[in-house]
Amino acid sequence: RMAQLGLRIPRAAAPVASYVPWRKTGNLVYISGQLPKGEDDVLICGRLGDNMSTDEGREAARLCALQLMSQMREACGGDLDKVRAILKVEAFVNSTPEFTEHPQVVNGCSDLLCSVFGSRMGAHSRFAVGCISLPLGAAVEVGAVIQVADDDE
């Protein structure tokens, strides 16, 4: 589906502090928060409700989804076909106290995951919350919990 959608997964981003990008236990993978970086490796910064529109925030969340898929690929030994389900998406939106369109912003991530993995595997639980700042001034940060194939599959 990636090719059909004209998408290219970027190289997995290295952590920016003292943590690992993902951790696997059994057939669950917990993916650390991913920041919105494009193919040019430029971080999308801004605050929703101040200097960034909902549409720009949605695009930042979409870039976070690509970063999540990059980490999924690493956790699956390079094979995204081993992903069985996106279980949960955890999203933080850098926003003003008055901003209320967090769900619409995070739809940029959720919609892309459903497009790539299909509604059966891609539909997930999630939260989308606003916060006063994010690391490096990022507009959005998104983590996830996924289910992968058993090691013997």
Secondary structure, DSSP 8 states (H G I E B T S, - for coil): -TTTTT---------SSSS-SEEEETTEEEEEEE--B-TT--B-B--BTTTB-HHHHHHHHHHHHHHHHHHHHHHTTT-GGGEEEEEEEEEEEEB-TT---HHHHHHHHHHHHHHHHHHHHH--EEEEEEES--GGGBSEEEEEEEEE--TT-
